[in-house]
Amino acid sequence: MRRRIPLITAIVLVTAPLAPAALADSSRREANDAAAIVSRLAPKRDGSVRSNTGQFRARGKEFAVTDRGRMASNRDHGSSGGTLVTSTAEQSVLMGLPEGVDVRGPVEAADGTLFFGSSRRATDVAVQVIDDGSVRMHTIIPDADSPRQYVYPLTIPNGSKIGLLESGDVIISGSGGEFIAGISKPWAVDADGVNLPTKFRIEGNKVIQEIDFSRDTKFPVVADPWLGRALYKRVYVSTSSRGYVVNATPSAWGLAWNGRVTYDAHRDEVRNKTPRDRYGRSRYTSTIFEQHMCHLIGFPLSLPEYNLESWRPTVPAAISLARHQCNPR
C-alpha cells in the first residue's frame, strides 16, 4: 500500500478552486480518513478520545489541553501548527507538532481526532486528546522519500530536565527530581501493522523520533509520541471490618508508561492522591507500598484496579508476587 490517503490525490487533481463549503467537506473527509488510518494501525489503548468541537476552532492552529483533558487558551508558540500542554496549576509541559512539517488545520474528525493536513502531499499529523488528559500525536508518513526522523519541541518549567530511560520512555523531572510528565516508549507501524524499528533521542529540549523504513515498507507509516502526566485516573479509600483499602485505577497513559524505571513516579502519585486519615496521617504505609509495587511487577494481571489492603503483612513485592499473588498473608 504505497498510496497516500486517496482523498489527498483527488484534491491534487482538482484544477478549479473549490467553494468554501466543498473545501470544508473535503477537509472533514480527509480528517476522517486519517482518523480511520490511526484507528486501524495504532496500538489499541484504553481511554477514549475527547471531542473538541467548538473549543479549538476559535484558536486556529493554537490549542492546549490541561491534565484533566479540558481545552485551555495558550500563548502563541510560533506557526509550526499548534502546541499541546499537560499541566497543573504550578507546572506545565508543552509539546509542539514536529518541526518542519508544513500543515494546515486543525480539522476535527468524527471521533474527535484533530487533523493537521499537509499542504504539500507530505506528512500529516493526527492529534488525539485522551480523556485522562494525555495527548497522542500520530505522525502519518506517506512514502519512502519522507524524513526518517521527526523533531518534537518541548517547553518545560525552569529548572526541569528531560531524560531518556533505559526502557525507551522519556521522563520530564522537576528541579528536585520529582516526576512532572513523560512520553511513553516510541512505536511505529507500517500499513500492514508490522512494527518498525524506532527510538527516541534527546537534544536539548527536543525529543527526536528516529524511524527505520525503506522502499519495501508498506505505507503509510504511523508513529506516535504519547505525552501524559496522570498515571492514575482514580485513587480512593474504602473500608471493611478488617481495615481500609487503597483502590488505584491506572489511566490509559499510565498503562503505557509502566516499566520498572517508572515505579517511583507511580509510587509518588498514588501516595499523594491517597486521602489521609482523620488525624492527617498517610494511609500509604509500607504494606500498601509493597502491594502496589507487586501489582506493577505483575502487570497486567492485576488490572483494571489495584486493591491495596491495610491489614496485610509487609512482604517484599517480588516475594509477594511469587508466593501470594500480591495478597500476602
N, C-alpha and C positions, 0 to 999 in steps of 0.2 A: 504494500500500500504506500506508494510514493507520492500520491496526490495530496494536496492540502485539502482543507475543508472545501467541498465542491462549491459552496456558495461564493467563496472568495474568487474562484476562477470566473464564475458567472459575472461578478461585479467588474472584473478587469475587462471583460469583453464588451461591456456596455459603453457605447461611444457618446450617446446623448445624455445630457445632465438629467439626473433623477430628481423628481419633485421631492420636497421635504418629507411628505408622507411616505413615499416609496423608499427614501433613504432610511427613515425610521424603521419601517417594516423590515428592510434588508438587514439593518444593524441588529434588530431583535432576533432575526433568523440566524444571523451569524453568531450572536451570543448564545443562542440555544444549541447550535451545532457544537460550539466549543464546550459548553457545559456537558453535552452528551459524551464528547470525547473524554473529558475528565472523569465523568461517572463510570465510563466503561474501563478506563485504563488505570486510574489511580487506585492505590490500595484501599480496601474498604475499611472505614473507620467508624467508630461510634460518634454520636453527635450529629446535629442537623445544621444545615446552612440557614443563617438568619436572612430573612427578606429585608432589603434595604430601601424599598420603594419610598420615594418622597423624602429620603434623608440625605442621599449623596448627590442628588441631581442638582441642587442649588449650588453645589460646590465644584461642579465640573470635575476636573481631574484630581481635586484635592479632597481627601476624606480621611477619617480616622475612626478607630474603634477602641473603646475602653476595655478594661479587663473583665467587665460584665457584659460585653458584647453590644453596648449601646454605641450609636454613632455620635461623634463629637466634632466640634469645629477644630480646625488645626491651622497653624500658620503655614505660609507658602514655603515649600522646600524645593523650589525650582520647577522646571517644566518636564521632569522625567516621566510624568504620567501618574503621580499620586504617591501618597505616603500613608503608611499604616502604623498604628500605635497600639501597644498594650500597656496599660498604666495603672497606677494607684494615685492617690491624691499627692503623694510625695515624689514618686518616680515615674518616668515614662521611658519606653523604648520604641523607637520609630524605625521601620524598615521600608525603604523605597523600592519601587519597581526596578528591575535590572537596568543597569546603566547601558546606554547606547541603543536601547530598544525604542524605536520610534512608533508610538502607539497613539490612538485616539480613544475617547471614551471617558468614563465607563458607561456601558450599557448593561442593564440588569437582565439576566436570563430569567426564565420562568421559575427556576428553582432557587433564585436569589444570588446566583453567581454573578460577580461583577466582571464584565468582559472588557478588556482593553485590546482592541484590534489593531493590527499593524497596518500602517498606511502604505507599506511597500511590499506586500505579499511576503512578509518575513515573520519573525517570531511574534506570537500573540501571548497575552497574559490573562489568565482567568483566576480571579481572586475570590476566595470563599471566606466569609466571616462565620465562624462556628459558634454555636450557642454557648460554649464555655468561654467565649471571648478571644479565642486563639484565631490566627489568620493563616490560611493556606494559600500560598502564591504559586499557582500552577503555571509554569512556563511551557508553552506549546511550540515545539521546534519543528519546522516544516520539512527540512530536507538536509542532505549531507553537506551542502555548502554553508550551512548555518554555523555560527560560532560554537565552539566546544566548551566554552566557559561563560558563566553569567555572574555578574558582579552586583551584589545587593548591598547598598549603603545602609548603615545603621547610625542612628543618633541615640546616644546613651547618656545617662546622667554624668555630671562631672565627677571624676574620681573613680568611676567604674571601669571595668575592663571586660574584654571579650576573650574567651578561651575555647580551645578545641579539645574535647575529651577523647580519651582513647577509644571510646565506643563510636566516635564519629559525630556525636552530638555537639552542639555549640552551647556554651553557658555564658551568661552575662552576669557578672558579680559586682556587688557594690564595693565601696571603698573599704568596708570592714570585712569583705569576703562573703557577705550574705548573698543568697540567690535572688536575682531580680527577674530574669526571664531566660528563655532558651530557645533554641531551634533544634528540632528533632533530627536524627541522623538522616542523611540525604538518600533519596531514591530516584531512579529514572527508569522508565519502561518504554519499549517500542510499541508500534501499533498492534502487535500480536500479544502484548502483555509480557514480553520477555524482559527480565531485569537487565539493565546495562551497568557496567562499572561506573561508579561515580563517587566523588568525595568532596568534602569542604576543605578549604584552606582559609586562613585569616590573614588579611593585610590591613593593618591599622584598624579602622572602624568599618571595614568591609568584609562581608562573607562572600567567598567566591566558590561557586559550584562548578566543578570540572566533570564533564560527561564524555565518555568514550563511545563514539559511534563511527560508522563507516558508510560507504556507499552500498553495502549489503544490508544495512539496517532498514527495517520496515518503519516508515514514517507515517504520521507524526510521532515524535518522541515527546513524552510528558515528564517533567521533573517538578519537584515540589518542596521548596523550603517552607517549613511549618513553624511559625513563631507563636509562642504561647507563654503564659505566666501561671495560670491557675492549674495546679496539679490535681486538685480535688474540687469537685463541684458541690459537695456537701459533706460536712462533718458535724455530727450531733451526738448527744449523750442520751442513752435510755437507761432505765433502771430495772432491776429484778430483785427478788428476795435475797440474792447472793451478793449483790453489789451493783456496779454500773457497767455499761458497755459504751465504749467509744466506737461509733459507726462512721466509717470513712468511705465515701464513694469517689473513685478516681474520675477525673474529667476525661474527655476524649483525647485531649492533648497529653494529659498525664499518663495515659495508657501507652502512648508512643514514646514519651520521654521517661524511660524507666530502667535504664541499665544500672549496674552496680554503682557506677560513679555518680549517679544522681540521688543516691539514697539519703544523703544529708539534707538535700532540698526537700525530699518527701517528708523526712522526719520533722524538719522545721515547720513546714506548712501545717501538718496535722497537729503538731504540738501547739502552734499559735492559734489554730482555729478551734481547738477543743475548749469548750466553756470550762472555766474554773469552778470549783465548788463554792459553797456559800461563804467560806472563810477566805476565799481568794487563793486557795492552793491549787497547783496544777494537777489535773487528772491524768496527765501524760506521764505515768510512772514508769519504772524500769520494766515491769511486766508488759505494760501497754507497748512500750518501745520494742521489746524483743518480739512480741507477737506481730507488730507492724512490719518489722524487718523480715520476719519469717514469711509473711504474705507476699512481700516484694520479691524475696528469693524464689518463692513457689509460684510466682506469676506465670500464667494467668489462671491457675486453678482456683484461686480464691475469689474471683470476680462473681458478681458485679460489685460487691461491697465487702470491705474488711470489717469484721466484728471483733473488737479487741476487748476482752473481758477482764475486769479489775481483779477478780478473785483467783485467777490462775497464778501458779508459782512462776517466778522469774527463771526461765530456761533460755540459754543462748539460742538465737534464731535458727542456726544450722542444725543443732541437735533437735530442737523442737520440730523442725520440718521433717527430719528423718524418722523420728520416733513417735511424734504425736500429731503430725499434720497440722501444726501451728496451734493446737489446743492442748498445751502442757497440763499435766496432772500429777 
